[in-house]
């Protein structure tokens, strides 16, 4: 399973045009929250499954009891204010759901 995560993480860590700072922090779709730390994630259901995390990507298999359970979820940072959530089959071979754009949990911007 970790081999599949590594493969998916490799695909999502390819260079992008975005030059965002880092994916670390809290992201939301308005109903769910994902917390990404340097070495672990906390899913919307509060679990901390094995995950592959780098500066701009987080990939993990959704745990039982959560939306898209058993599927590979990939979060790729587009910029400082947007992360793209993509759902893949458990094998990571093909997309298995609609893409979603998630925003930072705290959208207030200080000057």
C-alpha positions, -999 to 999 in steps of 0.1 A, spaced: 0 0 0 28 24 9 44 17 -25 11 30 -42 12 60 -20 48 68 -30 39 64 -67 9 87 -63 30 112 -44 56 112 -71 30 120 -97 16 148 -77 50 163 -67 59 171 -103 66 208 -107 37 231 -111 33 267 -120 22 275 -85 49 289 -63 30 286 -30 47 286 3 36 251 16 6 229 21 10 227 58 -19 239 79 -57 236 79 -78 233 47 -115 231 42 -142 226 16 -167 244 39 -180 212 55 -148 192 62 -113 201 75 -80 185 68 -49 194 88 -15 188 72 16 188 93 52 181 83 50 145 93 13 136 96 -22 146 86 -55 147 105 -84 137 83 -119 153 85 -129 123 108 -100 129 131 -78 99 120 -41 101 113 -35 74 86 -2 68 69 4 96 44 30 108 20 36 145 26 59 169 9 60 207 7 31 210 -17 13 176 -17 -4 152 7 -16 117 -3 -33 91 18 -60 64 18 -92 75 33 -99 55 65 -131 35 71 -161 56 81 -150 87 61 -161 100 28 -144 80 0 -132 53 24 -106 30 9 -98 54 -20 -66 73 -25 -69 110 -18 -44 134 -32 -42 171 -21 -20 193 -43 -14 229 -34 -22 253 -63 -13 285 -44 -14 299 -9 -52 300 -10 -62 268 -28 -56 231 -27 -69 206 -52 -85 174 -38 -85 145 -63 -99 110 -55 -83 79 -71 -92 43 -71 -76 23 -43 -49 13 -67 -43 49 -77 -48 40 -113 -77 63 -123 -97 92 -110 -128 80 -91 -146 112 -81 -149 149 -87 -121 172 -81 -126 198 -53 -108 230 -45 -103 235 -7 -94 268 9 -75 276 41 -96 271 72 -89 307 83 -95 329 53 -89 362 71 -59 380 57 -39 404 78 -20 433 63 
